[in-house]
Amino acid sequence: MNENGILPPSYAAACGRERAAKLRPPEHQVAGHRASANKMGPLVDGSGLFYKPLQAGDRGEQERAFYEAFSAHAAVPPRIRDAFFPRFHGTRLLPTEARPGEPHPHLVLDDLLAGLQAPSIGAITWPPSSPEPYVAKCLAKDRGTTSVLLGFRVSGVRVLGPGGAVWRPERPELKALDTAGVRRVLRRYVSSVSGEGADCALAAAVYGGEGGVLSQLRELKAWFEEQTLFHFYSASILLGYDANAVSANGVGGGVRVKLVDFAHVAEGDGVIDHNFLGGLCSLIKFISDIVSETPETPPLAP
Amino acid sequence: MNENGILPPSYAAACGRERAAKLRPPEHQVAGHRASANKMGPLVDGSGLFYKPLQAGDRGEQERAFYEAFSAHAAVPPRIRDAFFPRFHGTRLLPTEARPGEPHPHLVLDDLLAGLQAPSIGAITWPPSSPEPYVAKCLAKDRGTTSVLLGFRVSGVRVLGPGGAVWRPERPELKALDTAGVRRVLRRYVSSVSGEGADCALAAAVYGGEGGVLSQLRELKAWFEEQTLFHFYSASILLGYDANAVSANGVGGGVRVKLVDFAHVAEGDGVIDHNFLGGLCSLIKFISDIVSETPETPPLAP
């Protein structure tokens, strides 16, 4: 292993020299541990790469193994891989503030928010539900959230409003959401007003239309109705759009729908992932209700 | 309450006089308790009605309440109610062999197998998965079956083969099935040979084509993607076809796809039933794989 970790040599050579100067915690993280003096957390390089520290125990190794298997799997349609997953660029040993002198392996992935000037982000997380014994424990934990009832929970939101105002509910607040609360947060995510109001002015542009969240989720769903390769327990969907672009144009706005967090992915063994698919259909229903209730074009300012 | 129980008077008057002579345990039952000298079980009248004893505890009352709510619910599309559910004709007090002198209330439902000369039947059961505390217990119970992994389990099969041969695996055998075993049973269900072989000669006629199991399941799925009225924990889908008709005609054959067993239905409260829908998609995938693998018309006899 060289100073660039176990990254493919050609890639490492191209990027290695610029590395140290640029790495920093991502500005827009909404879920997971943040990097600090005491804790390892993800880093970005500002030119499109995201470095995720390999998690402790089996989880890190399992996530790495998933990325390797998934990246190379002949049965994964390239369109699905490109549209809905971060690209995997191998692993790299990096120094960390938390443990000086002990470089730690990081997964090198696409920075999913690169190119968005004012990213508004949402993270939706799936319950663990494998047939292993730890299910009962996880179920008990999830009973406090909407996971069991809705098939998913909202695990992070960060909305950039007009004038740079940020709406970012705290994690305990998100964990305590009931069904009505989840609906409110999903409406607020596509609203142009600051504070607690929800005009859903961006719903048509972000959720609806060609390339919107809804059409992307439906494409993902069509794959999940067929694919029996992987079961994505505890994975998340990251939603992102560019609050600047979407306000300016009314349509488009760099809408992103990406799967992340694969420490608990299991082999599908010829069976579809009905756990993920059920929650995905549930999320689609919430979002399609919001699109149906709101006008196709944002209302004109009075 | 009169001698006919709480059935609507007009209906009771029309049917009451013929009742006692004709009631008998159904010949083709594949799951649930059978009526005997010691146990109450369902009865049929041979002219299209099925009498299901109200279950003990809350379950009976909950099932009755579901049928009443469902039958009258303005938001249930009539096509869905007619195609996929037994019609509910109220309840009726009936004498039982198990408890002489103590008439017991029965749900009066359509006999879903009426009109099939040689019914081949399958029962597919969904796991309980409500957010109530009994989930963990049920999960443990289900871990012995395919419920957690596949989202459903095969709870009963009875296939009428050529010359009247019957294939009917025992319940412990069905409970022990793994994924490959479920696939084998679903193939055997549409095979014309007797014994353990599976030629899938009836797959195109029973599973495929217009009005086949697959197209009916997909119609049901489309409803489940939208409906937020009910969550069908522990319900079953009853599959039926007429082994005589399907052999004779090659297509058609009275294929039936019906939901039954509603003692654990809960209100949807604006959320889709992702638990049922996920298992339904899983079942659809198994069956569509069998249809894809088999020729459209049954092979000619050599």
Chai-1 contact restraints between the chains, C-beta under 6 A:
chainA,res_idxA,chainB,res_idxB,connection_type,confidence,min_distance_angstrom,max_distance_angstrom,comment,restraint_id
A,P131,B,R143,contact,1.0,0.0,6.0,A-B,restraint_1
A,P131,B,V148,contact,1.0,0.0,6.0,A-B,restraint_2
A,P131,B,L149,contact,1.0,0.0,6.0,A-B,restraint_3
A,A136,B,A136,contact,1.0,0.0,6.0,A-B,restraint_4
A,V148,B,P131,contact,1.0,0.0,6.0,A-B,restraint_5
A,L149,B,P131,contact,1.0,0.0,6.0,A-B,restraint_6
A,L150,B,V271,contact,1.0,0.0,6.0,A-B,restraint_7
A,G151,B,H274,contact,1.0,0.0,6.0,A-B,restraint_8
A,T179,B,V271,contact,1.0,0.0,6.0,A-B,restraint_9
A,E225,B,C281,contact,1.0,0.0,6.0,A-B,restraint_10
A,V271,B,L150,contact,1.0,0.0,6.0,A-B,restraint_11
A,V271,B,T179,contact,1.0,0.0,6.0,A-B,restraint_12
A,I272,B,S282,contact,1.0,0.0,6.0,A-B,restraint_13
A,I272,B,K285,contact,1.0,0.0,6.0,A-B,restraint_14
A,H274,B,G151,contact,1.0,0.0,6.0,A-B,restraint_15
A,H274,B,G278,contact,1.0,0.0,6.0,A-B,restraint_16
A,H274,B,G279,contact,1.0,0.0,6.0,A-B,restraint_17
A,H274,B,C281,contact,1.0,0.0,6.0,A-B,restraint_18
A,H274,B,S282,contact,1.0,0.0,6.0,A-B,restraint_19
A,L277,B,G278,contact,1.0,0.0,6.0,A-B,restraint_20
A,L277,B,C281,contact,1.0,0.0,6.0,A-B,restraint_21
A,G278,B,H274,contact,1.0,0.0,6.0,A-B,restraint_22
A,G278,B,L277,contact,1.0,0.0,6.0,A-B,restraint_23
A,G278,B,G278,contact,1.0,0.0,6.0,A-B,restraint_24
A,G279,B,H274,contact,1.0,0.0,6.0,A-B,restraint_25
A,C281,B,E225,contact,1.0,0.0,6.0,A-B,restraint_26
A,C281,B,H274,contact,1.0,0.0,6.0,A-B,restraint_27
A,C281,B,L277,contact,1.0,0.0,6.0,A-B,restraint_28
A,S282,B,I272,contact,1.0,0.0,6.0,A-B,restraint_29
A,S282,B,H274,contact,1.0,0.0,6.0,A-B,restraint_30
A,K285,B,I272,contact,1.0,0.0,6.0,A-B,restraint_31
